[in-house]
Amino acid sequence: MLSAFRNAFRIPDLRKRIIFSALLLIVFRIGCYIPTPGIDGAVLAAWFDKMRGTLFGLANMFAGGALGRGAIFGLGIMPYITASIIMQLLTAVVPFLEKLSKEGEAGRKKLTQYTRYGTLVICIIQSLMICRAFLEPMKLDGVPIVPNPGWSFRLTAMITLTAGTIFIMWLGEQITERGIGNGISLIIAVNIISQIPTAILQAIILLKDGMLRHHVAFILVVLTVLMTAAVVILTQAQRRVPVQHAKRIVGRRVYSQQATYIPLRLNQAGMIPIIFAMALLGFLPFLKQFNNEVISSVGDFLTGTLVWHTLYVILIIFFCYFYTAITFNPADIADNMKKYGSFIPGIRPGKPTADYFYHVMNRIALAGAAGLAFIAIMPTMVSIRLGLGQGSLLTSFCGGAGLIIIVGVVLDTVKQIESHLLMRHYNGFMKKGRIKARR
């Protein structure tokens, strides 16, 4: 593996791509520490420490701590991810967008442009909501987060945060085109990885103070390794459906039947079910701010309780099935196979093939949804079991959304580098086998 890293810097084109990506990521991380005018960063950071186990804590993790510092990149890249998910879902149900998706490169550029417009709208809405949240209702020990509230602060903060997200989107596109790997995914992964040194430093301090026992720290390390292996298995696992291709006659040559397979991923939806579930449940803490006693009591009952975690698991499983049904169309696959003379051994072409894909996908989607829900809820289970407190940074890498993203992005990036090495007759990272793509 070390020789593969050395070989990666011997190829001029690959070396330029790696260095270019690294420089843009450094620029991005610098922006995560530039404060937004009008926000008291110290008070805001102390408030986010209390909100670590909520939606605010998850958003702050995806933003690499920039939201907790009140930085210009506080919104992070999540508005772009949200716009991309919405556009992907609309493509499956709106005929005009579906037609654009089938028009090749020109249609893809048009959809990308619509996604950018959607990102701008979402940024404006989210920045306005954040500005309102940082004003009078949210105080910490009587000290306001915004010392000088008013519309001047709102407009300045909205423009700053929106421009920051648009700039991050541009950085991600540049990394994708001229760098290595998917730029947007790399930015999210770097944000999450940036929290690891803080978690290690916190563990060392707690060990020295005697607040964290050595055997508990050892258990956390072992669980992190095991859950990382579980995420790799969940990300790479697939069901291979055997496919036979009919004989073809090209000119005077007759090509015999060829056997291949169609890979069906175990976790077809990826990270999207967790994002959707957290977005829906994130509204529950706001119920406690209502003056109505009944609504406020409902918010207290649902937030941070066993009911909340049960709803979290149910929503993850539901969105796994929902997103798989939106993005995976057995009828289209069956029609394409019939058109090109392919068939599944023992299954008739047409509707029986579509029914077979539907049956297989339903079965593996259940296993994938259960595995994703277990990994997502694992940090909370470990925190409660070990008495570390809900939302503890020490347990955030024993599973959850962050670990799933890191593993997926690392696998994709390694695959990109390995493809460059193998194309130039260098050995890859693995002498046996190969790394499968997530898509």
C-alpha positions in Angstrom: 0.0 0.0 0.0 2.9 2.4 0.8 4.3 1.7 -2.7 1.0 2.6 -4.2 1.0 6.0 -2.4 4.6 6.6 -3.7 3.6 5.7 -7.2 0.6 8.1 -7.0 3.1 11.0 -6.8 5.3 9.7 -9.6 2.5 10.3 -12.1 2.5 14.0 -13.0 -1.2 14.3 -13.9 -2.3 12.4 -10.7 0.2 14.3 -8.6 -1.3 17.6 -9.8 -4.8 16.4 -9.1 -4.0 15.4 -5.6 -2.1 18.6 -4.8 -4.9 20.7 -6.4 -7.5 18.9 -4.3 -5.5 19.3 -1.1 -5.0 23.1 -1.6 -8.7 23.7 -2.2 -9.6 21.7 0.9 -7.1 23.8 2.9 -8.8 27.0 1.6 -12.1 25.5 2.6 -10.9 24.7 6.1 -9.5 28.2 6.5 -13.0 29.6 5.7 -14.4 27.5 8.5 -12.6 29.8 11.0 -13.4 33.2 9.6 -16.3 34.6 11.8 -19.5 36.1 10.5 -19.9 39.8 11.4 -22.2 40.4 14.4 -22.0 37.0 16.1 -20.4 36.3 19.5 -18.5 33.1 18.6 -17.6 32.1 22.2 -21.2 32.3 23.4 -22.4 30.4 20.3 -19.8 27.6 20.8 -20.9 27.2 24.4 -24.5 26.9 23.3 -23.6 24.3 20.6 -21.9 22.2 23.2 -25.3 21.8 24.9 -27.0 21.0 21.6 -24.5 18.3 20.5 -27.1 15.4 20.4 -29.7 17.4 18.4 -30.1 18.3 14.8 -28.0 21.4 15.4 -25.2 19.1 16.5 -25.5 17.0 13.4 -25.5 20.1 11.2 -22.4 21.5 13.0 -20.6 18.2 12.4 -21.4 18.3 8.7 -20.1 21.9 8.6 -16.9 20.9 10.4 -17.7 23.0 13.4 -18.1 26.1 11.3 -21.7 26.6 12.4 -20.8 26.4 16.0 -18.1 29.1 15.5 -20.5 31.3 13.5 -18.1 31.2 10.5 -18.8 32.3 7.0 -19.0 28.7 5.9 -21.6 28.0 8.7 -24.2 26.5 6.4 -21.7 24.1 4.9 -22.5 22.2 1.8 -25.7 20.7 3.1 -28.0 23.2 1.2 -26.5 21.9 -2.0 -26.9 18.2 -0.9 -30.6 19.0 0.0 -31.2 20.6 -3.4 -29.5 17.6 -5.2 -31.7 15.2 -3.3 -34.9 17.2 -4.1 -33.9 17.4 -7.7 -33.2 13.7 -7.9 -36.6 12.9 -6.4 -38.4 15.4 -8.7 -36.6 13.8 -11.7 -38.4 10.6 -11.0 -41.9 12.1 -10.8 -41.8 15.2 -13.1 -41.9 14.2 -16.8 -40.0 17.4 -18.0 -37.1 16.7 -15.6 -37.1 13.0 -16.5 -36.8 13.9 -20.2 -33.9 16.2 -19.4 -32.1 13.5 -17.5 -32.2 11.3 -20.7 -30.8 14.0 -23.0 -27.1 13.2 -22.2 -24.6 15.9 -21.3 -26.8 18.8 -22.2 -29.6 17.6 -20.0 -27.2 16.9 -17.2 -25.9 20.5 -17.3 -29.4 21.9 -17.3 -30.3 19.8 -14.2 -27.1 21.0 -12.5 -28.1 24.6 -13.2 -31.5 24.0 -11.6 -29.8 22.4 -8.6 -27.7 25.5 -8.2 -30.7 27.7 -8.3 -32.4 25.5 -5.7 -29.2 25.7 -3.5 -29.4 29.5 -3.6 -33.1 29.5 -2.5 -32.4 27.0 0.3 -29.4 29.0 1.5 -31.5 32.2 1.7 -34.2 30.4 3.7 -31.8 28.6 6.0 -29.7 31.7 6.7 -32.8 33.6 7.6 -34.0 30.9 10.0 -30.5 30.8 11.6 -30.4 34.5 12.0 -33.8 34.5 13.7 -32.8 31.6 15.9 -29.6 33.4 17.0 -31.6 36.5 18.1 -33.6 37.1 21.2 -35.0 33.7 22.0 -31.7 32.0 22.3 -29.5 33.2 25.2 -26.9 31.4 27.3 -26.8 32.6 31.0 -28.4 35.9 30.0 -25.7 36.7 27.4 -27.1 37.1 23.9 -25.5 35.4 20.9 -26.0 38.5 18.8 -25.0 41.6 20.8 -26.5 44.1 18.2 -29.6 42.5 16.7 -31.5 44.1 13.9 -32.2 43.9 10.2 -28.6 45.1 9.4 -27.3 42.0 11.1 -29.8 39.8 9.4 -29.0 41.0 5.9 -25.2 40.9 6.5 -25.4 37.4 7.9 -27.7 36.1 5.2 -25.5 37.4 2.4 -22.3 36.1 4.1 -23.7 32.6 4.8 -25.3 32.3 1.4 -22.1 33.5 -0.4 -20.1 31.0 1.7 -22.1 28.1 0.6 -22.0 29.1 -3.0 -18.3 29.4 -2.8 -18.1 25.9 -1.2 -20.2 24.6 -4.0 -17.8 26.1 -6.5 -14.8 24.5 -4.7 -16.5 21.1 -4.8 -17.1 21.4 -8.5 -13.5 22.4 -9.2 -12.2 19.4 -7.2 -14.5 17.1 -9.1 -13.4 18.4 -12.5 -9.7 19.1 -11.9 -9.0 17.2 -8.7 -9.5 13.6 -7.5 -12.8 12.1 -6.5 -16.2 13.7 -5.8 -15.5 17.2 -4.5 -18.7 17.6 -2.5 -18.2 14.3 -0.8 -14.6 15.1 0.0 -15.7 18.4 1.6 -18.2 16.7 3.8 -15.7 13.9 4.8 -13.0 16.5 5.6 -15.5 18.3 7.8 -16.3 15.2 9.8 -12.6 14.1 10.0 -11.7 17.5 11.4 -13.6 16.6 14.5 -11.4 13.5 15.2 -8.4 15.5 16.8 -10.9 17.2 19.1 -12.4 13.9 20.2 -8.9 12.4 20.8 -7.8 15.5 22.8 -11.0 15.3 24.8 -10.4 11.6 25.5 -6.8 12.3 26.7 -8.0 15.1 29.0 -10.7 12.9 30.5 -8.2 10.0 31.0 -5.8 12.3 32.9 -8.6 13.6 35.1 -9.9 10.1 35.8 -13.3 10.9 34.4 -12.8 8.3 31.6 -11.6 4.8 32.6 -9.0 3.0 30.6 -11.2 0.0 29.9 -14.0 2.3 28.6 -11.5 4.0 26.3 -10.4 0.5 25.0 -14.0 -0.5 24.4 -14.6 2.7 22.4 -11.5 2.0 20.2 -12.6 -1.6 19.6 -16.2 -0.6 18.8 -14.9 2.1 16.4 -12.8 -0.5 14.5 -15.7 -3.1 14.4 -18.3 -0.5 13.3 -15.9 0.7 10.6 -15.6 -2.8 9.3 -19.4 -3.1 9.4 -19.9 0.1 7.4 -17.4 -1.2 4.8 -19.4 -4.4 4.5 -22.7 -2.5 4.3 -21.3 -0.1 1.7 -19.7 -2.8 -0.5 -22.2 -5.6 -0.2 -24.3 -6.4 -3.2 -26.6 -9.1 -4.6 -25.4 -10.3 -8.0 -28.3 -11.3 -10.3 -27.0 -13.6 -13.1 -27.8 -12.4 -16.6 -27.4 -14.3 -19.9 -26.9 -12.5 -23.2 -28.3 -14.1 -26.4 -26.2 -15.0 -29.4 -25.4 -12.1 -31.6 -24.4 -12.0 -35.3 -22.1 -9.1 -36.2 -21.2 -9.3 -39.9 -20.1 -12.8 -40.5 -19.1 -13.4 -36.9 -21.4 -15.1 -34.4 -20.9 -14.2 -30.7 -21.9 -16.9 -28.3 -23.9 -16.4 -25.1 -22.1 -14.4 -22.5 -22.8 -14.7 -18.8 -22.7 -11.6 -16.6 -24.6 -10.2 -13.6 -26.4 -7.1 -12.5 -25.2 -5.8 -9.0 -27.9 -4.7 -6.6 -26.5 -2.8 -3.7 -27.5 -3.8 -0.2 -27.7 -0.1 0.9 -29.2 1.4 -2.3 -30.2 4.7 -0.5 -26.8 5.5 1.0 -26.9 8.3 3.6 -30.1 9.9 2.4 -32.5 8.0 4.9 -30.5 9.3 7.9 -30.5 12.9 6.5 -34.3 12.8 5.9 -35.0 11.2 9.3 -32.9 13.8 11.2 -34.5 16.6 9.2 -38.0 15.5 10.3 -37.1 14.8 13.9 -35.2 18.1 14.1 -38.5 20.0 14.3 -39.4 18.3 17.6 -37.1 20.5 19.8 -38.8 23.6 18.5 -42.1 22.4 19.9 -40.9 23.2 23.4 -40.7 26.9 22.5 -44.4 27.2 22.0 -46.5 28.9 24.7 -49.1 26.2 24.4 -48.7 23.8 27.3 -49.9 20.8 25.4 -47.6 21.3 22.5 -44.7 22.0 24.8 -45.3 18.9 26.8 -45.4 16.8 23.6 -42.0 18.2 22.6 -40.6 17.4 26.0 -42.0 13.8 25.8 -40.6 13.1 22.3 -37.2 14.9 22.5 -34.3 12.8 23.7 -36.4 9.8 24.9 -36.8 6.2 23.8 -39.8 7.3 21.7 -37.5 9.7 19.8 -35.0 6.9 19.1 -37.7 4.5 18.1 -39.1 7.0 15.6 -35.6 7.6 14.3 -35.1 3.9 13.5 -38.6 3.6 11.9 -38.1 6.7 9.7 -34.7 5.4 8.5 -36.2 2.1 7.5 -39.2 3.9 5.8 -36.9 6.3 3.8 -34.7 3.4 2.8 -37.7 1.7 1.1 -39.0 5.1 -0.2 -35.8 6.2 -1.8 -35.1 2.8 -3.2 -38.6 2.7 -4.8 -37.9 6.2 -6.3 -34.5 5.5 -7.8 -34.8 1.8 -8.7 -37.2 1.0 -11.4 -37.5 -2.8 -12.1 -39.8 -2.2 -15.2 -37.1 -0.1 -16.9 -34.4 -2.6 -16.3 -36.6 -5.5 -17.5 -37.5 -3.5 -20.7 -33.8 -2.7 -21.4 -32.8 -6.4 -20.9 -35.6 -7.5 -23.3 -34.5 -4.9 -25.9 -30.9 -6.1 -25.9 -31.8 -9.8 -25.8 -30.7 -10.4 -22.2 -32.5 -12.6 -19.7 -32.2 -14.1 -16.2 -31.8 -17.9 -16.4 -35.2 -19.4 -15.4 -37.1 -16.1 -15.6 -39.1 -15.1 -18.6 -38.4 -11.6 -20.1 -40.8 -8.7 -19.5 -43.1 -8.5 -16.5 -41.8 -11.7 -14.8 -38.3 -10.2 -14.9 -39.6 -7.0 -13.4 -41.4 -8.9 -10.7 -38.3 -10.9 -9.9 -36.2 -7.7 -9.5 -38.9 -6.2 -7.3 -39.0 -9.3 -5.1 -35.2 -9.4 -4.7 -34.8 -5.7 -4.1 -37.5 -5.8 -1.4 -35.7 -8.5 0.5 -32.2 -7.0 0.4 -33.6 -3.5 1.1 -34.9 -4.8 4.5 -31.4 -6.1 5.4 -29.8 -2.9 4.2 -32.3 -0.7 6.1 -31.9 -2.7 9.3 -28.1 -2.5 9.1 -28.2 1.3 8.4 -30.6 1.9 11.3 -28.4 -0.1 13.6 -25.2 1.8 12.6 -27.0 5.1 12.9 -28.3 4.5 16.4 -25.1 2.9 17.6 -23.4 6.0 19.1 -26.5 6.8 21.2 -26.6 3.2 22.5 -22.9 3.3 23.4 -23.2 6.7 25.1 -26.1 5.5 27.2 -24.5 2.1 28.0 -21.2 3.6 29.0 -22.7 6.6 30.8 -20.9 9.2 28.6 -24.0 11.3 27.9 -26.1 11.6 24.8 -24.3 13.2 21.8 -20.8 12.7 23.3 -18.1 13.4 20.8 -16.2 10.4 22.0 -18.9 8.0 20.8 -19.8 9.9 17.5 -17.3 7.8 15.6 -18.6 4.4 16.8 -21.2 4.6 14.1 -23.7 7.1 12.9 -23.9 9.3 9.8 -20.3 10.6 10.1 -18.7 7.1 10.0 -20.8 6.1 7.0 -19.8 9.2 5.0 -16.1 8.8 5.9 -15.9 5.2 4.8 -17.9 5.7 1.6 -15.8 8.7 0.5 -12.5 7.0 1.4 -13.5 4.0 -0.7 -14.4 6.1 -3.6 -11.2 8.2 -3.5 -9.0 5.1 -3.2 -10.9 3.6 -6.2 -10.2 6.8 -8.2 -6.5 6.8 -7.4 -6.2 3.1 -8.1 -7.9 3.5 -11.5 -5.2 6.0 -12.4 -2.4 3.7 -11.2 -3.7 0.7 -13.0 -4.2 2.7 -16.2 -0.5 3.5 -16.2 0.6 -0.1 -15.3 1.3 0.5 -11.6 0.1 -1.8 -8.9 -3.0 -0.6 -7.0 -3.6 -0.6 -3.3 -4.6 -4.3 -3.2 -2.8 -7.2 -4.9 -5.9 -9.4 -4.8 -9.5 -8.4 -5.5 -10.6 -4.8 -6.2 -12.6 -2.0 -4.6 -16.2 -1.7 -5.7 -17.7 1.7 -6.4 -20.7 2.8 -4.3 -22.7 3.7 -7.4 
